[in-house]
């Protein structure tokens, strides 16, 4: 099956370039990439065009910058996706060469796969853009990075393919974020994708996961298989968080599944 990777970005072309470069090294090459661009300038478009001759197909979904609308642009990106299975990440993430291969091996009907991340320090994030090859950083290097506080944890970058507790918390929504999440496109469509009522930072990904679980699409851990590196940057405004948090609580209390203002409009 073809896997569609949905990469969300906003005016971070250097980070996006590093992210896309990491996909050039995938062992499993049966995937495409769709950039979910939340209103970036021409610099991001030029960065994407530099990858048009790559072995993977790259598509670009863009809308006008009128504020943080990650939910809407992800829906628009999925409309360009041809794959049966979707993997959502952020454009400030760097994947390892087994990322696609392991997401594929963990894909299972009736489940979405929740991966995790290691957060890099701001100083090391700025350095890795130009210097480091993440696929060549060995375990001892990660130990040194942890000791130097250049990485917040090393467990996400470790690999235990036979991890036995992947379905232990199948109804838990907390901690499942779309910086590393795989879901069948048919399941995405069954709940009408992301709720576009979420504008501003936060909670649109939690709402998405809550509604999947309410629709009997359960959580499967992709930890110790698909962990990635998350580059640190300045935190964007979170002024709408309280409003979005109220929306999430409504989705939980009302056991929402399908929403109207989503992937397909009523």
Buried (B, 14 or more C-beta within 10 A) or exposed (E): EEBBBBBBBBBBBBBBBBBBBBBEBBEBEEBBBBBBBBBBEEEBBEBBEEBEEEEBBBBBBBEEBEEBBBBBBBBBBBEBBEBEBBBBBBBBBBBBBBBBBBBBBBBBEEBBBBBBBBBBBEEBBBEBBEEBEBEEBEEEEBEEBBEEEBBBBBEBBBEEEEBEEBEEBBEBBEEBBBBBBBBBBEBBBBBBBBBBBBBBBBBBBBBBBBBBBBBEBBBBBBBBBBBBBBBBEEEEEEEBEEBBEEBBEEBBEEEBBBBEBBBEEE
